Amino acid sequence: MDNDVRAAVPEDRDRLVAALTDAFATDPVLSWMFGAGPPAASRLTRLFEIVLAEEFRKPAHLVETTEDANGVAIWFDVGDAGMSNGDIVRNAPKMLSLFRTKMPRVLRLMAAMDAGHPKEPHRYLYFVGVRAAAQGTGIGASLLASVLDRCDTEGLPAYLENSNPANTAFYARHGFVERGQVALPEGAPPFVPMWREPRSA
């Protein structure tokens, strides 16, 4: 398996969507957003098609993968905490079609994430996922290290919202620590903000 990390290009999109769909098949927060139980693969696929279409529109965002495209990391640049109002308006019809009657809970979750987002300069890890069959092979660690090394060089912290408690130890090994709490909508599963200070050389 080739764990060398490279910048993804639009031609990778289908493989990246497939990797993220597989990686997040049982994610607790996404399952809650869609409704009871794990979402259908077709709906997750559509969600990640929307996400990646947005990311490839924005040169300031960074989408990274490995040569086999078994893993994906999406980072936002300093000062960018999420979707802009224009992004939301442009994607509203697609999101309504996707989440249907659950759209109000999705909007409440997005508002909670926005309210809890740190104000200090940092890089934001929006999504990172590795296909289930490739987990434990070092792909996730390589994807994180690619940008965290830059954060260390630039003296920048990093931030993420951990949607799956099973991943807490993995993030901790890379220097992330739990940081406060996000005031989540009623019924939402645990959603833990994590912060990483840059490491000195």
C-alpha positions as CSV (number, residue, x, y, z in Angstrom):
1,M,0.0,0.0,0.0
2,D,1.4,3.4,-1.0
3,N,0.9,5.9,1.9
4,D,2.6,8.8,0.2
5,V,0.3,11.8,0.5
6,R,-0.5,14.1,-2.5
7,A,-2.9,16.8,-3.3
8,A,-6.1,15.4,-4.8
9,V,-7.4,16.7,-8.2
10,P,-11.0,16.8,-9.5
11,E,-10.3,13.6,-11.5
12,D,-10.0,11.8,-8.2
13,R,-13.4,12.8,-7.0
14,D,-15.3,9.5,-7.6
15,R,-12.7,7.5,-5.8
16,L,-12.6,10.0,-2.9
17,V,-16.4,9.9,-2.6
18,A,-16.2,6.1,-2.5
19,A,-13.6,6.2,0.2
20,L,-15.4,8.7,2.4
21,T,-18.7,6.8,2.0
22,D,-17.1,3.6,3.2
23,A,-15.2,5.4,6.0
24,F,-18.3,7.1,7.4
25,A,-20.8,4.3,6.9
26,T,-21.5,3.9,10.7
27,D,-20.4,7.4,11.9
28,P,-22.7,8.3,14.9
29,V,-23.2,11.9,14.0
30,L,-23.9,11.4,10.3
31,S,-26.3,8.5,11.3
32,W,-28.2,10.9,13.6
33,M,-28.3,13.6,10.9
34,F,-29.9,11.3,8.4
35,G,-32.2,9.6,11.0
36,A,-32.3,6.4,12.9
37,G,-29.6,3.8,12.1
38,P,-26.7,4.0,9.6
39,P,-27.6,6.0,6.4
40,A,-28.0,4.3,3.1
41,A,-24.7,4.3,1.1
42,S,-26.4,6.1,-1.7
43,R,-27.3,9.0,0.5
44,L,-23.8,9.2,2.0
45,T,-22.4,9.1,-1.5
46,R,-24.5,12.1,-2.5
47,L,-23.5,14.0,0.6
48,F,-19.8,13.5,-0.2
49,E,-20.3,14.4,-3.8
50,I,-21.7,17.8,-2.6
51,V,-18.8,18.2,-0.1
52,L,-16.1,17.5,-2.6
53,A,-17.7,19.6,-5.4
54,E,-17.5,22.5,-3.0
55,E,-13.9,21.8,-1.9
56,F,-12.6,21.6,-5.5
57,R,-14.1,25.0,-6.1
58,K,-12.0,26.6,-3.4
59,P,-8.2,26.8,-4.0
60,A,-7.7,27.8,-0.3
61,H,-9.1,24.5,0.8
62,L,-6.8,21.5,0.8
63,V,-8.0,18.0,-0.2
64,E,-5.3,15.3,0.2
65,T,-5.2,11.6,-0.6
66,T,-2.9,8.8,-1.2
67,E,-2.1,7.3,-4.6
68,D,-4.6,4.5,-4.1
69,A,-7.2,7.0,-2.9
70,N,-8.1,4.8,0.1
71,G,-8.0,7.8,2.4
72,V,-9.0,11.4,2.2
73,A,-8.3,14.5,4.4
74,I,-10.1,17.9,3.8
75,W,-8.5,20.9,5.5
76,F,-9.8,24.5,5.6
77,D,-7.3,27.3,5.6
78,V,-6.7,29.8,8.4
79,G,-9.7,31.9,9.0
80,D,-12.2,29.7,7.2
81,A,-14.5,27.9,9.6
82,G,-17.0,26.3,7.3
83,M,-19.6,26.9,4.6
84,S,-20.3,30.6,3.7
85,N,-23.8,31.9,3.3
86,G,-23.3,31.7,-0.5
87,D,-22.3,28.1,-0.2
88,I,-25.4,27.3,1.9
89,V,-27.7,29.1,-0.6
90,R,-26.1,27.4,-3.6
91,N,-26.4,23.9,-2.0
92,A,-29.8,24.3,-0.3
93,P,-31.9,22.4,-2.9
94,K,-29.4,19.5,-2.9
95,M,-29.3,19.4,0.9
96,L,-33.1,19.5,1.3
97,S,-33.4,16.7,-1.2
98,L,-30.8,14.7,0.7
99,F,-31.9,15.2,4.3
100,R,-35.6,15.8,3.7
101,T,-37.5,16.1,7.0
102,K,-34.2,15.9,9.0
103,M,-33.0,19.2,7.5
104,P,-33.9,21.3,10.7
105,R,-31.7,19.1,12.9
106,V,-28.9,19.4,10.3
107,L,-29.1,23.2,10.4
108,R,-29.2,23.2,14.2
109,L,-26.0,21.1,14.3
110,M,-24.3,23.4,11.8
111,A,-25.2,26.4,13.9
112,A,-23.8,24.6,17.0
113,M,-20.6,23.8,15.3
114,D,-20.3,27.4,14.1
115,A,-20.9,28.8,17.5
116,G,-18.3,26.5,19.1
117,H,-15.6,27.1,16.5
118,P,-12.4,28.6,17.9
119,K,-11.7,32.2,17.0
120,E,-7.9,31.9,17.2
121,P,-6.0,31.4,13.9
122,H,-5.7,27.6,13.1
123,R,-6.1,25.0,10.4
124,Y,-9.4,23.2,10.5
125,L,-9.7,19.4,9.7
126,Y,-13.1,19.2,8.1
127,F,-13.1,15.5,7.2
128,V,-10.6,12.7,7.4
129,G,-11.6,9.1,6.5
130,V,-10.0,5.8,5.4
131,R,-11.7,2.9,3.8
132,A,-12.5,0.2,6.4
133,A,-10.4,-2.4,4.7
134,A,-7.4,-0.1,4.7
135,Q,-7.6,1.2,8.3
136,G,-4.7,0.3,10.5
137,T,-2.2,0.6,7.7
138,G,-1.0,4.1,8.5
139,I,-3.0,6.0,5.9
140,G,-4.8,8.1,8.4
141,A,-1.6,9.0,10.2
142,S,0.1,9.9,6.9
143,L,-2.8,12.2,6.0
144,L,-2.7,14.0,9.3
145,A,1.0,14.3,9.4
146,S,1.1,15.9,6.0
147,V,-0.6,19.1,7.2
148,L,0.3,18.9,10.9
149,D,4.0,19.1,10.0
150,R,3.2,22.3,8.2
151,C,1.3,23.6,11.2
152,D,4.4,22.9,13.3
153,T,6.6,24.7,10.9
154,E,4.2,27.7,10.7
155,G,3.4,27.8,14.4
156,L,-0.3,27.2,13.8
157,P,-2.7,25.2,15.9
158,A,-5.1,22.7,14.4
159,Y,-8.7,22.0,15.2
160,L,-11.3,19.2,14.5
161,E,-14.6,18.0,15.7
162,N,-14.5,14.3,16.6
163,S,-17.8,12.7,15.6
164,N,-16.8,9.2,16.7
165,P,-15.5,8.4,20.2
166,A,-13.7,5.4,18.8
167,N,-11.3,7.9,17.1
168,T,-10.3,9.8,20.2
169,A,-7.1,7.9,21.0
170,F,-6.0,8.1,17.3
171,Y,-6.3,11.9,17.4
172,A,-4.6,12.1,20.8
173,R,-1.6,10.3,19.5
174,H,-1.2,13.1,17.0
175,G,-1.3,15.8,19.7
176,F,-5.0,16.7,19.8
177,V,-6.6,17.2,23.2
178,E,-10.3,17.6,24.0
179,R,-11.3,21.3,24.2
180,G,-14.5,22.2,25.9
181,Q,-17.9,21.1,24.6
182,V,-20.2,22.1,21.7
183,A,-23.8,22.8,22.8
184,L,-25.5,20.2,20.7
185,P,-29.1,19.9,19.7
186,E,-31.2,17.6,21.9
187,G,-30.7,14.0,21.0
188,A,-27.4,14.4,19.1
189,P,-24.6,11.9,19.9
190,P,-21.3,13.1,21.5
191,F,-19.4,15.5,19.3
192,V,-16.0,16.4,20.8
193,P,-14.0,19.4,19.8
194,M,-10.2,18.7,19.8
195,W,-7.4,21.2,19.6
196,R,-3.7,20.7,18.8
197,E,-1.0,23.2,19.7
198,P,2.0,23.3,17.2
199,R,5.0,21.3,18.3
200,S,8.3,22.9,18.4
201,A,11.1,21.5,16.2
